[in-house]
Amino acid sequence: MVLSRHAHRKDEHLSLAEKFYTAHATSQFDQLRFIHQSLPEMAVADVHLATHLGPLTLPSPLLIEAMTGGSPRTGKVNAALGRIAAQTGMAVASGSQSIALKDEQAIPTFTVLRENNPDGIVFANIGAGHTAQDAQRVVQMLAANALEVHVNVAQELVMPEGDRDFHWLDAIGETVALLDVPVIVKEVGFGMARETLHQLANVGVHYVDLGGRGGTNFIDIENFRRPEKELSYLNGWGQSTVESLLEARAVPQLQTIATGGVRHPLDVIKALALGANVVGTAGQVLHSLLKTDEATTTHRLQAWQTELRTIMTLLGAPDLATLRQRPLLYSPELLAYAQQRQLPLTYKK
């Protein structure tokens, strides 16, 4: 089968995401500490992990974040992700379906996500700037429970063939107004600032995926594809996932998904304590799937859910509302960031 230029790029992105994978992250979760509770006065069985994102009830706060689709190889990955989501009870997000709007042959590489997870929560995905009608099509394609609209200015500007026009807000507002499922505006790895969050709230957005710096770095990936690889100085661009969660506290009307450099269950708990409704991981899942197998990856994610209960018991927190009242210690660097940005250090929603 001869791959289209867009399908070839999807395969290239998948390979480069694994090439640049690292267990080290710059998401700043290590700059947060909990205070140990010696007398939690509860049992592990008392922990309830269910969370809400608008009208959706998620049995677990974990999300298998958007990754791929658009070629035969990536379609096989999506099929596996659908099965893993069904086995773990986690929500799962599709990679960008924009290619499926241009090439009908790409559609099955996305629909396998729903076919292998018929009863689970699935998020569709489209790039900002598409029309509300396009957004409706990708939701219908997956019988999706929600839509992620990704914003990726930094990626596009470094991508050799990327977009150079970013008038997106009107289209996002029209999409929110038209669709009858939650519309989540998603950053792809450079974080969100309070100013951006206010812009989104002003056009009717209620849900954001903060996509902070610290995980898959699309500047690294796209710069590697440039002949001269001359934009490496931008590798540290953006707000970390923790900084983005602090920014979101200044716009409490928005519900948040935290993604970017989430390495293990303690990072998940810290993100939830900072106010996230849902916490997503992509790099950890993809790396496990490519380096081990589907069964091992499923087992690891099931173990994560068990370990979330363990950590919440350590904190004497039977649910997410209680968890958010537990004290956190911030590093001097995070304190300085919050003070300069005049951001609240306590959770209020």
N, C-alpha and C positions, 0 to 999 in steps of 0.2 A: 504494500500500500504506500502510495506517495503522499507524504505529509504536506499540508499547506504550510505557508510561512508562519501563520499564527500557531498551528499545532506544534511545529518544530520548536517555537519559542517556549511553549508550555513544557515540553520535555527538557529543554535547556534550563528553565527555571527550576524544575524539580531536581535536576542533577546538581545545579549550583547551590540550591538550598542545603543539600546534604554536604556538599563540598565545604561550605562555610559554617556548617554546624559546629558549635562548641558547647561543652558543658558549662563553661564560664559565661556569666551573664552580667550586663551592666544595667540591669533593671532597678538596682538599689534596694532590693528586699533585704539584703544583708545589713543595711543601715537602719533596720528596725529591730527592736527587741520587745518581747512580751515579759511580763512579770509573772513568775511561776506561782501557782496557787497550790499550797501543800494540802489543803482540805477542800477539795472541789465539791464534796457532798452530793455526788451524783454517780451514775453508772454509765458505762459506754452505751448501754442500750437506751439511755435517756436522750441521746443526741438525735436531733431531727435536722437533716440536711436540706430539706425541700426549700426552694426559693421561688420567687416570682419575678417575671419580667413582663410588666403590663398584665394582659389577660392570660399569659402563659404561666402554668405551674410546672416547674422543673423538679423532678424528684432528686436531682443532684445539682449542686452549683457548678459542676465541671462541664465545660464545652469543648468538644473536638473542633478546633478553630479552622477557618477556611484555608485550604491548601491548593487544590489543583483541579484538573479536568480539561478536556479539549483535544486529547489525543488517545490512541488505543492504550498506550502505556499508563497514562494518568487515569484513564477510565478504570483500569484494573485496581489502581490505588483507591479510587473513590468507591468501588464495589467493596473492597476490604474495609474501608472506613465506615460504610453503611452497616456492615455486619458487626463491626466492633461496637458501634453506637447501640445497635439493637441488643447486644449481649450485656453491655454495661448500663444501659438506661440513660446514657448521656445524650444531650443534644449534640447535633453535628451541623457544621456550616459547609456549604459548597464553596469551591473556588469560583473565581469570576466566570460567569456564564456569558459574558459579552461575546465570546467567540461563537457560541451556539446561536446567537442572533444573526450571525453572518454566514455560518456554515452548518447546514442541517445535519451533516455527517457527525458533527461534534455533539449533538444532543444526547445520544445514548451514553456518552462518557460522563454525563451529569445525572441522567435519570436513574442510573444504577444505584445512586446514593439512596433514593427513595425505594427502589425495588428491593434492596437488601435491608431496608429499615422501614417497613410499611406502616408501623404504628408509632414510630418515634417522632421526636421534634426535630425538624430539618429547617435550616435557614437557607434561602436562596441568596444569590450574590450577584451584584452588577456594579459596574463602575459609575461614579458620579458623572453627570453630564448627559446620560441617557434620558430619554423621555419617560414620562410616567407610564406610557403605554408599553414601552420596552420592559420596564420594571414589572408591570403586571404579567407580561409574557413569561418572564423567568420564574416568577412565583408559581404560575400555573404549570410550568414545565415540571416542577418538583412537588406539586401539591404542598407547597412550603407553608410552614406555620409562621414565618417571619421573613423579612428581607434585610440583608446587609447591603448598604450602598457604600462602596469603599472609596475613600479619598486618598490619593497617592501622589501628591504634587512632587515630592522629592524623588520618588521612583521615576515618574514620567520625565522629569527634567534631566536625570542622569541617563535614562534609557536612550540609546542612540536613535531609535525610531519613535520615541515617546511624544505625547501631546505637548503643545506649547500654549494652549488657551485654557484657562481655568475659571470660567464663569459658570459656577455650578449651583449656587444657592437657590436660584429660582426653580431649577429642575428638581432639586431635593424637596422644596416646599410643595411643588405640584405632585410629586410622588407620594408624599405623606398624606396629602389631601385625597388622592384617588384610591389608595390601597386600603383594604379592610383588614390587613394584618400589620403587626408592629413593623415599623421601618427603623432600622438601626444604622446610624451613620458610623462607619468604621474607618479608623486610621490603619495603615498597613505596617506601622513600626516606628513612627516618629513622634508619637504622643500628641496630646491635645492640650491647648492652653485655654484659660478661662475666657479669653476673647473669642476664640473659635466656638466654644460651648454656648456662649451668649448668642452668637450669630445663628447657630443651629436652633436654639430654643425659640428665637424670634421668627423662624419660618415654620414652626410647628413641630419640630423634632422632640421626641420624648425619651429616646433611647440612643446611647452612644457606646461604641466599642473603642476604648481609648487607644489601643494599639501602640503602647509605649516603646521607647527605645530599650533594647536589651535582649531581644530575640533575633529572629531572622532579619538581616539587614539588607534591604533592597538597594541601598546605595552601593554596598559591597558587590552585590550580584550584578547590578546593571553596569557598574564601573568596570567589572571584569570583562564585560562584553564589549567595551569600548576599545578600539585599536590601540590607543595610547595609554589607556588606564590612568588618565590624568586627574581624576576627581577624587582620589583617595583621601584628600584632606577633609572631605565632608563626612567621613565615616562616623564621627561622633555626633552628627546633627540630631537635634530634636530633644524632647523631654522624655525622661525615663518613665517606666510604667508607674513607679511610686510617685514621681513628681506629677504625673498626669492625674493620678488619684487625688492628690492634694488639690490640684487645679479644679477638679470636679466638685470638691466640697464647696467651692464658691458659687456653684450653680445647682443648688440642691433639688430643683424640680426635675432634673434629668436622672434617669436610671442608667447605671453603668455596667458594662462588661469590661473586665480588666484582662488584657493580653499583652504579651511581649516579655520574653525571658522568664516565664514561669517554669521552674526546673523541678519542683518537688512539692509535696503537700503542704509544707510549712509556708512556702511562698503563696500558695492558694489561700491559706488561713489569714496571712497578713493582708492580702488584697481584700478579702471579705471584711476583715476588721476595719480597713480604711474606707469601706462603704460600697464596694462592688457588689452587685446583685448576682453576677455570674463571673466565673474566671475561666478563660480559655487557654489552651495550649495547642500549638501546631508542631513546632520543631521537635519536641520530645516524642510525640506520637509518630511523626514521619521517620525520625531517626530509628526508633525501635522497630517500626514496620520494615524498613529497608535493611536493617542490620540483623534482625532476628526473624520473626514471622508473625503472622496474624494472631495465633493463639497466645504467644508470649506477650504481645502488645495488649491484648485483651486482659490477660491476667495482671499485668502491671497497672492498668487503669482501675481494675477492680480493687487491687491492693491500695491504690491511692485513696479510694473512697473509704476503705477501712481505716487508713491512717488519718484521714480527716477527722473521723470520730475520736481517734486516739488523742489527737492534739486538742480538740475541743474539750475533751474530758480533762486534760492537763490544765486547761484554763477555766474549768468550772463553768463552761458555756454550753447549755443544752441546745441552743438554737442561734441563728445568725443575729437576731436582735440583741441577745445577751452578749454575744461575742463582740459586737461593736461598742459595748460599754467597758470592755476590758482595757486597762491602761497600756499604752505603747510608749517606748522610749525611742527618740529620734537621734540620729547622729548629728554632730555639729553642722555637717554639710547640708543635711535636710532641713535643719532648723533655720540655717541661713537662707536657704532657698525660699522656705515658707514666709520668712520675715520680709525678704526683699519683694516677694510677690504679694504680700499682705493676704496670705491664705489662712483659713482656720485650721487649727490642729486637732479639733475635736469633731466627732461625727454628729451632724444634725440633719435629719431628713424627716 
